Amino acid sequence: MDGRDSSDTKSARPIGPSRLRRLAKKLALLACTLLVMAVCAEVAVRLLTDTVPPLIVKDPVVGRHYEPGFESRVYVAESDRKILLRFNDVGFRGPNRPIKKPDGVCRVAVLGDSMIASVAVEEEDTMVCRLEKMLNRSHPQVKWEVLNFGVSGSSPGQELVLYRELVRRFDPDVVLCAYFVGNDLADNSSRLSNNPRIYFDMDEAGKLQQLPFSAERANVSYYLNRYSRFYVWQKQAVNHTRHNVLKQAGMLVPGQWIFSRKETPDVAHAWRLTDTIHREFQREVIGRGGQFAVVMIPSAWQIYEDVFQEVVDRAGEFAPHFDQDYPDERLGELCRQSGVPLLSMTDDFRKAAPGGTTKEKQQWLFLRGTGHFNERGGELAAKAVHRFLTTESSHLAPQDVASSRGARGNTNTLPNSYWHSPTGHGMIGVVCGLANTRVQGLDRRSWVREAIDHF
C-alpha cells in the first residue's frame, strides 16, 4: 500500500458521464422552475396591478428621455387618475416643433427633471404650457414657443449634455435650467447618488470632466423596463421600501443635505460642482447667442414647516445646522459670484401657503402635499417665471440675501430673483428686441452680443 487515504482516492475519482447528466438535469430543472416563477410573477403583476412601463428611455448620448411619439392616457398613481401623456418625436413632453426656428418666433427652452416634465398633471396644466400662454398674451408682437425638456431623474449636469446634443439645435433665445431643491444637489454628484445618469466631476484645475456612462447598462434597463411589468413593479417596490426604511430608521435621503449649513466634504463638493456646471452652461448658451438663467424650484420641505421638522428630526447631530432658507442663500451666493441670473420661487410659494403646514389641503401646491407640482403649483411657478422674464428684478448681494430673511408672509422674506436688467424690461425685453430685429432681417448674433455687453 502507498499509504494514501481511501477517502482521497474516492474524491479524486473523475466525474463520469452519468454524473454530468444528472447535474445537467438538475440545472435544467432549476432554470425551468425560475422561468415558470418569472412568468407567473409577470402575469400576476399585469393582471392585479396598474403597473405600466415608465416610458423613460436610457440614452447613452443624452442620458434619458421619454418614449418618442408616445401618446395615450396613462394611470399615474401620484394623481390617482389617468393623464393624457404626449411625447414628441425627440422624446419630451409637448407637441412636435420644427428644428429650424421660424422667423418671428422666440423660443424659451426649459430643462429640468420630473418637476418640469410634470407627468402627473395634464399637459395644459404644466408650468411650461402655462408660461407659453402667458408670454403670448403679454408680448403678442412675436410668437412664443416654450419647449419642455424635462425628464424624470435628470440633473443639471445631464441637462448640460442635453443642451449640447439636442436643445441647441432648436436655437432657443432663452435657456432656463431648473434646479429642484428636493434632489438636484445630490443627483448632480456621483459621490451622493448612484442612479444611472450622466455625471460630471472636476479635475485638479477645476475643469469639468464628463464621467463614463454605460451604454450596455442603459440598453439592458431599457428592454427590461419596456417589456417586463414585473421588473418595473419590483423596482418601484424596492424604492418604496428603501424610502420607508430610511424614514423609519430616522435617516436622511441624500438630497436633504442641501439644508445643512455645516457641509460634509461630499456635500461641499456637490455645491462646487453645481456652480461649475452652471458657469459652463451659461458660457455655452451665451456663446450661441442666447440668454441663460437658473430657475430654483422649491420643495415642500421649504414651504411647509411640519414636513421640514420631520427632516430636522432625522438629522441627528446636524439638526442645529439645518435651515429652510439655506439652499436659497447658498445657490444665490454662487450665482451672484458667477454672474448667473437666478430666480427663486420660495417666497412666492410661501405666500401662497401662509399656514405653512400640509395639514391644510386647500394650501397644497404639490400633489399629495409633498410631491410634484399640482395644478395650482404649476400656475404659480409659471407666473413667477413670467414675471422674472418680463420685469426688472432686484440684484441682491449675498449679504443682502441673508439680511432680508424675516417672518413668514413678509414680502422681504426671500428675494425672488438675482436678475438685473438696466432697461427695466427684464430678460424678455432683450429677447423681444432680438425677435424684432430678426424679423427685420438683421443679424441675430451681433445684436445679442451687443445686448450682452450691456449686462
Residue, then its C-alpha position, 0 to 999 in steps of 0.5 A: m500500500d502507498g499509504r494514501d487515504s481511501s477517502d482521497t482516492k474516492s474524491a479524486r475519482p473523475i466525474g463520469p458521464s452519468r454524473l454530468r447528466r444528472l447535474a445537467k438535469k438538475l440545472a435544467l430543472l432549476a432554470c425551468t422552475l425560475l422561468v415558470m416563477a418569472v412568468c407567473a410573477e409577470v402575469a400576476v403583476r399585469l393582471l392585479t396591478d396598474t403597473v405600466p412601463p415608465l416610458i423613460v428611455k436610457d440614452p447613452v448620448v443624452g442620458r434619458h428621455y421619454e418614449p418618442g411619439f408616445e401618446s395615450r392616457v396613462y394611470v399615474a398613481e401620484s394623481d390617482r387618475k389617468i393623464l393624457l401623456r404626449f411625447n414628441d418625436v425627440g422624446f419630451r413632453g409637448p407637441n412636435r416643433p420644427i428644428k429650424k426656428p421660424d422667423g418671428v418666433c422666440r423660443v424659451a427652452v426649459l430643462g429640468d427633471s420630473m418637476i418640469a416634465s410634470v407627468a402627473v398633471e395634464e399637459e395644459d396644466t404644466m408650468v411650461c404650457r402655462l408660461e407659453k400662454m402667458l408670454n403670448r398674451s403679454h408680448p403678442q408682437v412675436k410668437w412664443e414657443v416654450l419647449n419642455f425638456g424635462v425628464s424624470g431623474s435628470s440633473p443639471g449636469q445631464e441637462l448640460v449634455l442635453y443642451r449640447e446634443l439636442v436643445r441647441r439645435f432648436d436655437p432657443d433665445v432663452v435657456l432656463c435650467a431648473y434646479f429642484v431643491g428636493n434632489d438636484l444637489a445630490d443627483n448632480s454628484s456621483r459621490l451622493s447618488n448612484n442612479p444611472r445618469i450622466y455625471f460630471d466631476m472636476d479635475e485638479a484645475g477645476k475643469l469639468q470632466q464628463l464621467p463614463f456612462s454605460a451604454e450596455r447598462a442603459n440598453v439592458s434597463y431599457y428592454l427590461n423596463r419596456y417589456s417586463r411589468f414585473y421588473v418595473w413593479q419590483k423596482q418601484a417596490v424596492n424604492h418604496t421600501r428603501h424610502n420607508v426604511l430610511k424614514q423609519a430608521g430616522m435617516l436622511v435621503p441624500g438630497q436633504w443635505i442641501f439644508s445643512r449649513k455645516e457641509t460634509p466634504d461630499v456635500a461641499h463638493a456637490w455645491r462646487l460642482t453645481d456652480t461649475i456646471h452652471r458657469e459652463f452652461q451659461r458660457e455655452v448658451i451665451g456663446r450661441g447667442g442666447q440668454f441663460a438663467v437658473v430657475m430654483i424650484p422649491s420643495a415642500w420641505q421649504i414651504y411647509e414647516d411640519v414636513f421640514q421638522e420631520v427632516v430636522d428630526r432625522a438629522g441627528e447631530f446636524a439638526p442645529h445646522f439645518d435651515q429652510d432658507y439655506p439652499d436659497e442663500r447658498l445657490g444665490e451666493l454662487c450665482r451672484q459670484s458667477g454672474v448667473p441670473l437666478l430666480s427663486m420661487t420660495d417666497d412666492f410659494r410661501k405666500a401662497a401657503p401662509g399656514g405653512t403646514t400640509k395639514e391644510k389641503q386647500q394650501w397644497l401646491f404639490l400633489r399629495g402635499t409633498g410631491h410634484f407640482n399640482e395644478r395650482g403649483g404649476e400656475l404659480a411657478a409659471k407666473a413667477v417665471h413670467r414675471f422674472l422674464t418680463t420685469e426688472s428684478s432686484h440684484l441682491a448681494p449675498q449679504d443682502v440675501a441673508s439680511s432680508r430673511g424675516a417672518r413668514g408672509n413678509t414680502n422681504t422674506l426671500p428675494n425672488s430673483y438675482w436678475h438685473s436688467p438696466t432697461g427695466h424690461g427684464m430678460i424678455g425685453v432683450v429677447c423681444g428686441l432680438a425677435n424684432t430685429r430678426v424679423q427685420g432681417l438683421d443679424r441675430r448674433s451681433w445684436v445679442r452680443e451687443a445686448i450682452d455687453h450691456f449686462 
